[in-house]
Amino acid sequence: LPLKNGFEVCFEARQTAPGREVPIMLMSAVYTDTDHATKHAQNLGVSEYLVKPFSMKSLLDRVNALLS
C-alpha cells in the first residue's frame, strides 16, 4: 500500500462500519515479529495475520477457517 499500511486501513474500516463482523486478514513481509504484529492486529479486530512468505496451503486453510 503506497499511502497507508494494512493496520491503518483496518482501523479505518472498523471505524466506518462498527459492529459489522467482516473478517479481515492482513499479510505482510515488513512486520515479521508475529507476536507483536498479531497482538496489534487483534486490537484492531483483525481475524488473521500472515507473515510473508507463506504457503498457499496456509493461506487457503486460514481463508477456509474464516469463511466457515
C-alpha positions as a printed Julia matrix, in Angstrom:
68×3 Matrix{Float64}:
   0.0     0.0    0.0
   1.62    3.26  -1.04
  -0.01    5.74   1.37
  -1.13    3.65   4.35
  -0.28    0.33   5.92
  -2.74   -2.51   6.44
  -3.16   -1.69  10.12
  -4.31    1.84   9.22
  -6.7     0.55   6.55
  -8.12   -1.97   9.02
  -8.59    0.73  11.67
 -10.46    2.92   9.17
 -12.62    0.0    8.01
 -13.59   -0.84  11.58
 -14.4     2.85  12.27
 -16.53    3.11   9.13
 -18.62    0.01   9.87
 -18.66   -0.52  13.64
 -20.27   -3.72  14.82
 -20.05   -5.47  11.46
 -18.41   -8.88  11.63
 -16.42   -8.78   8.41
 -13.3   -10.97   8.57
 -10.07   -9.14   7.77
  -6.79  -10.89   7.02
  -3.53   -8.95   6.92
  -0.4   -10.2    5.18
   2.99   -8.56   5.48
   6.65   -9.03   4.72
   7.54   -5.92   6.72
   6.1    -6.78  10.13
   7.83  -10.1   10.73
   7.61  -10.04  14.53
   4.48  -12.19  14.56
   3.82  -11.88  18.3
   3.85   -8.07  18.22
   2.01   -7.82  14.89
  -0.62  -10.37  15.9
  -1.29   -8.57  19.18
  -1.59   -5.22  17.36
  -3.79   -6.81  14.7
  -6.1    -8.35  17.32
  -6.52   -4.94  18.97
  -7.79   -3.67  15.61
 -10.17   -6.57  15.13
  -8.1    -8.39  12.51
  -9.19  -12.0   12.14
  -5.93  -13.42  10.78
  -2.35  -12.28  10.25
   0.13  -13.97   7.91
   3.82  -13.23   7.55
   5.19  -13.39   4.0
   6.37  -15.64   2.55
   3.64  -18.14   3.31
   2.47  -21.29   1.61
  -0.67  -21.4   -0.49
  -1.94  -24.18   1.77
  -1.54  -21.97   4.83
  -3.4   -19.13   3.12
  -6.23  -21.39   1.95
  -6.55  -23.06   5.36
  -6.94  -19.69   7.06
  -9.37  -18.35   4.46
 -11.48  -21.5    4.77
 -11.48  -21.16   8.56
 -12.64  -17.55   8.29
 -15.45  -18.44   5.93
 -16.77  -21.42   7.89
